[in-house]
Amino acid sequence: MRRSRIAVFVSSILLAAGAALTGAGSAHGAQLAAAGGYVALGDSYSSGVGAGSYVSSSGDCKRSTKAFPYLWNAAHAPTSFSFTACSGARTGDVLAGQLAPLNASTGLVSITVGGNDAGFADVMTTCVTSSDSTCVSRIDTARAYVDSTLPGKLDSVYSAIRSKAPAARVVVIGYPRFYKLGTTCLGLSETKRTAINNASDHLNTAIAKRAAAHGFAFGDVRTTFTGHEICSGSSWLHSVNWLNIGESYHPTASGQSGGYLPVLNSAA
């Protein structure tokens, strides 16, 4: 009994020390990021599609001054800021056209990628225009791709980031659940909404697993978006926008500042 109590006591001390070191490490990581420069990579969820206020020089990439990378830069004033995220980007696009700003002094890297590889736009189009069974079938195809092919593509991107920015704190950020379930809402059926949410969870799990394998932090925005899904009455996500279809199912400016930015702040 005495030995057990000692073991518990020692374990408690070690856990407390570990928590303290983790907190210190996070604070130090933010300091390094501010000092060493910040590079924001990825797809439309990073570029800020749906948030408005697009930088004219970014063209079809639609980089927004209301996107979370832009907001983080404004708040922390790192020595340099490179915003290469682009609407529609897949893993191959990140590798081919977004990594040039990375270097040995880069302190912070953020990235959202994987949704377009898995066919996000086609999944949503199918679910909006087709039957429940067709929607679920298309989602099953996407889930199979996430299981079989996406991990290798993510590994290629994450390895390239680490190679080019060996000292950086890398934060891989996921995607929100899109719908609040169990409520009356015009649009997609409960079957479709449930399948889409489950697919988002499946994608996030795959991304988080590969991020952890590379020693990267995973930022889970499902927590911050809870209560702000489509059908919530206080949505931070655009539903189908027939006048601007590209903004459909993307975060609003509030989703960027209230959903994504706090997650990066916590993980950086």
C-alpha positions in Angstrom: 0.0 0.0 0.0 2.8 2.4 0.9 4.6 1.7 -2.4 1.3 2.3 -4.3 0.8 5.7 -2.7 4.4 6.7 -3.5 3.9 5.6 -7.1 0.7 7.7 -7.3 2.4 10.7 -5.8 5.4 10.5 -8.1 3.1 10.0 -11.1 1.1 13.1 -10.1 4.3 15.2 -9.9 5.4 14.0 -13.3 2.1 14.8 -14.9 2.0 18.2 -13.4 5.6 18.9 -14.6 4.7 17.6 -18.0 1.7 19.9 -18.2 3.8 22.9 -17.2 6.4 22.1 -19.8 3.7 21.7 -22.5 2.3 25.1 -21.7 5.8 26.7 -21.7 6.5 25.0 -25.0 3.4 26.4 -26.6 4.2 29.9 -25.4 7.8 29.5 -26.7 6.4 28.2 -30.0 4.4 31.3 -30.5 7.4 33.5 -29.7 9.5 31.5 -32.3 6.7 31.9 -34.8 6.5 35.7 -34.3 10.3 35.9 -34.6 10.9 33.5 -37.4 8.1 34.2 -39.8 4.8 32.6 -40.6 3.8 30.7 -43.8 0.1 29.9 -44.4 -0.5 27.0 -46.8 -3.5 25.1 -48.0 -6.9 25.3 -49.7 -9.9 27.6 -49.6 -10.5 27.1 -45.9 -7.1 28.8 -45.3 -7.3 31.3 -48.1 -10.7 32.5 -46.8 -13.2 31.8 -49.5 -16.6 32.8 -48.2 -15.2 35.5 -45.9 -15.1 38.3 -48.5 -12.6 41.1 -48.6 -10.4 39.3 -51.1 -6.9 40.6 -51.9 -7.1 41.6 -55.6 -3.6 40.4 -56.4 -4.5 36.9 -55.2 -6.8 36.4 -58.2 -8.7 33.1 -58.3 -6.9 31.9 -55.1 -9.3 34.3 -53.2 -7.1 35.2 -50.3 -9.1 37.2 -47.8 -8.0 39.8 -45.3 -10.6 38.2 -43.0 -9.0 34.7 -43.3 -7.5 33.3 -40.1 -3.9 33.5 -41.4 -4.3 37.2 -42.2 -5.8 37.8 -38.8 -3.0 35.9 -37.0 -0.4 37.9 -38.8 -2.1 41.2 -37.9 -2.3 40.2 -34.2 1.3 38.8 -33.8 3.3 40.8 -36.3 5.9 38.0 -37.3 9.0 39.1 -39.0 7.6 37.9 -42.3 4.2 36.6 -43.5 3.7 34.5 -46.7 0.2 33.7 -47.6 0.2 31.1 -50.4 -3.0 29.2 -49.6 -5.3 29.0 -52.7 -8.9 28.1 -53.4 -9.3 24.6 -54.8 -5.8 23.5 -53.8 -5.1 19.8 -53.5 -2.0 18.2 -52.0 -0.2 18.3 -55.4 -0.9 22.0 -55.7 0.6 22.7 -52.3 3.7 20.7 -53.3 4.0 22.4 -56.7 3.2 26.0 -55.9 3.0 26.9 -52.3 6.2 25.8 -50.5 8.7 28.4 -51.8 8.5 30.7 -48.8 9.5 28.0 -46.4 13.1 28.1 -45.1 15.2 27.2 -42.1 14.1 30.3 -40.2 10.4 29.8 -40.6 8.8 29.7 -37.2 5.2 28.8 -37.9 3.4 26.9 -40.7 -0.4 26.4 -40.9 -2.1 24.2 -43.5 -5.6 22.9 -44.4 -5.5 20.4 -47.2 -7.1 17.1 -48.1 -10.8 18.0 -48.7 -10.3 18.7 -52.4 -8.3 15.5 -52.9 -11.2 13.6 -51.4 -13.7 15.2 -53.8 -15.4 17.6 -51.4 -17.0 19.8 -54.1 -18.3 16.8 -56.0 -19.7 15.2 -52.8 -21.6 18.3 -51.9 -22.9 18.8 -55.5 -24.1 15.2 -55.6 -25.8 15.4 -52.2 -27.5 18.7 -53.1 -28.8 17.5 -56.5 -29.4 13.7 -56.0 -31.2 11.2 -53.8 -30.2 10.1 -50.4 -28.9 6.8 -51.7 -26.8 8.5 -54.4 -25.4 11.0 -51.9 -24.4 8.2 -49.5 -22.8 6.2 -52.3 -20.7 9.2 -53.4 -19.6 9.7 -49.8 -18.7 6.1 -49.5 -16.4 6.5 -52.5 -14.8 9.5 -50.9 -14.3 7.7 -47.6 -12.6 4.8 -49.5 -10.2 7.4 -51.1 -9.5 8.8 -47.6 -8.6 5.4 -46.4 -6.5 4.1 -49.4 -4.9 7.1 -51.1 -5.0 10.3 -49.1 -2.6 9.3 -46.3 0.2 8.9 -48.7 -0.5 12.3 -50.3 -0.6 14.0 -46.9 2.7 12.3 -46.0 4.3 13.8 -49.1 3.2 17.3 -48.2 4.1 17.0 -44.5 7.5 15.6 -45.3 8.2 18.4 -47.8 7.2 21.0 -45.2 9.5 19.5 -42.6 12.4 19.2 -45.0 12.1 22.9 -46.0 11.3 24.3 -42.6 13.0 22.0 -40.1 12.6 24.2 -37.1 9.0 25.3 -37.7 6.0 24.7 -35.5 3.5 23.1 -38.0 -0.2 23.3 -37.3 -2.4 21.1 -39.4 -6.0 22.3 -39.1 -9.0 20.3 -40.0 -12.6 20.9 -41.2 -15.8 21.6 -39.3 -18.9 19.4 -39.2 -21.3 21.1 -41.5 -24.7 20.5 -40.1 -26.5 20.7 -36.8 -28.6 17.5 -36.6 -32.0 16.8 -35.0 -33.5 20.1 -36.0 -36.0 21.2 -38.6 -34.1 22.8 -41.4 -34.8 23.5 -45.1 -32.5 21.8 -47.5 -30.8 18.4 -47.3 -32.4 15.5 -45.5 -31.3 14.3 -42.1 -29.8 11.2 -43.8 -27.6 13.3 -46.0 -26.6 15.7 -43.2 -25.6 12.8 -41.0 -23.6 11.2 -43.7 -21.8 14.4 -44.6 -21.0 15.1 -40.9 -19.7 11.5 -40.5 -17.5 11.9 -43.6 -16.0 15.1 -42.2 -15.2 13.2 -39.0 -13.6 10.5 -41.0 -11.5 13.0 -43.0 -10.4 14.8 -39.8 -9.4 11.5 -38.2 -7.2 10.6 -41.2 -5.6 14.0 -41.3 -4.9 14.1 -37.5 -3.3 10.7 -37.7 -0.9 11.6 -40.4 -0.1 15.0 -38.7 0.7 13.2 -35.5 3.0 10.8 -37.3 5.1 13.7 -38.5 5.1 15.4 -35.1 2.8 18.2 -36.2 0.0 19.7 -34.1 -3.6 19.1 -35.2 -6.1 21.9 -34.8 -9.7 20.6 -34.4 -12.2 23.2 -35.4 -15.2 21.0 -34.7 -15.1 22.2 -31.2 -15.2 25.9 -32.0 -17.9 25.5 -34.7 -20.2 23.6 -32.4 -23.4 25.6 -32.2 -22.5 27.4 -35.4 -23.2 24.7 -38.0 -25.6 25.1 -40.9 -29.2 24.7 -39.5 -28.0 26.0 -36.1 -29.6 29.4 -36.5 -26.2 31.0 -35.9 -24.2 29.5 -38.7 -20.6 30.3 -39.4 -20.8 28.4 -42.7 -22.5 29.3 -45.9 -25.1 26.9 -47.1 -25.7 26.6 -50.9 -25.3 30.0 -52.4 -26.7 29.8 -55.9 -25.6 33.4 -56.7 -22.0 32.6 -55.7 -21.7 28.8 -55.7 -18.0 28.9 -54.9 -18.7 30.2 -51.4 -21.1 27.4 -50.6 -20.1 25.3 -47.5 -17.2 27.6 -46.7 -16.7 29.6 -43.4 -18.0 33.1 -43.2 -15.9 35.9 -41.8 -17.2 34.9 -38.3 -16.2 31.3 -39.0 -12.7 32.4 -39.8 -12.3 34.7 -36.7 -14.4 32.6 -34.3 -13.9 29.1 -35.6 -10.4 28.9 -37.1 -8.3 31.7 -35.5 -8.8 30.5 -31.9 -7.6 27.0 -32.9 -4.5 28.3 -34.5 -3.9 30.6 -31.5 -4.1 27.6 -29.2 -1.9 25.3 -31.3 0.8 27.8 -32.4 
